[in-house]
Amino acid sequence: MNRNVKKAEMKERRHRRIRGKLSGSPARPRMCVFRSHKQIYVQVIDDIAGQTLVCASSLAMDTKGGNIAGAKTVGAEIARKALEKGIHEVAFDRAGYRYHGRIKALADAAREAGLKF
């Protein structure tokens, strides 16, 4: 099996396993992360109502999203916006990505800014 196909298949398996166990509610919405090669995006979602409550991305912030410093600024921004809306606790959905690098930096920055997961 091709290495890239195997990596994509393993990411898809992790994503399905995580989403099977994780769902956002009004009391504790889901914080979902999407990582592309150049940018990083994050949303706080209430799955019961089907609404995005808060969102932030490196594209909207004019920062370099393809690195750890950009992920830290996006994590701090999503925490600031969530706290303004009265959201203090979220369920972290890493969407199948390994908890490493930009994903870890985003999560740590959000925790430091006052968001609890």
N, C-alpha and C positions, 0 to 999 in steps of 0.2 A: 504494500500500500504506500502511496506517495506520502511523504512527510507532511505536506501542507494539507492534504485531504484528512489525514489522521488528526492533525491539530484542530481543524475546523469541526470534525466529528466529535472530538472530546469537549470542545467548547460548547457545542450544541447539547451534549449530554449533561454537562454541568448546569447549563441554563435551564433545561427542562426539570432537572432535579431540584434546583433552587426554587423555581416558580411553582412547583407542585406543593412546596411547603410554606411559601411566603405569599401573603396577600396584604394589601393596605386597607386600613379602615379609617373612619373619621378620627378616632382617638389616636391611632398610630399609623400614619400613612407610609407608603413604600417610597423609598428614595432610590430611584433607578438610574444607573450610570450607563452611558454609551460612549465608547472610545473608538475614534477613527484614527487614522495614521497622523493626521494633522491637528485634530481638535478633540475636545472632551466635552460632553454634554451631560447634564444631570437634571432630573425632574423629581418632584415630590408629588406622588399620585395617590388619590383616594380611589381604590379599585371598586368599592361598592357603588359610589356615585358615578364612577367613570370619568373623573375630572383631574386635570393637572392643576395642582394648587400653586406650586412655585416652580420656576425653572431658571437655570443659569447655564451658560456655556462660555467656553473660551473664545468662540467666534463673536459673541455679543459684547464681550469685555475687551476686545482688541488686545488680547494677551497671546503669547505663544502657548498654544494648547498641547503641542507635541512633546512637552517636557514636564518634568516634575514640578517646576516652579509655577507653570501655568495651571497645573492641576490643583496646587495648593491655593491659588487665588480663587479658582472656581469653587473649591470646597468652602472657603471662608465666605464667599458671596452667597452661596446657597444657604448656609447656616444663618447669615444675617437676614436674608429675605424670609426664611422660615420662621425665625424668632419674631420678626415684625408681624407676621400673620398669626402668631400665637401657637405655632407648632414647635413643641419642645422635644418630642420623642418620635423617631422614625424607625422603620425596618429597612435595613440596608440591603439592596438588591444589586449585587455586582454583575448580574446578567451573564454569568458563565466565565467572566474574566478571572484570572488568578488574582488573589489578594496580594499584589506585588507591584512595585513601581508606581505608576500614575494613579492606579486605583487606591492603593494604600495611602499615598500622599493626599489625595482628595478626602478620604475618610478621616485621616488624622487631623487635617485642617478643619473639617467640619466639627469634629469632636472638640478641638481646642477653642473653637468659636462659640461653643455652648450647646451644640446639638447632641442629643443622647441617642445611641442605638444599642 
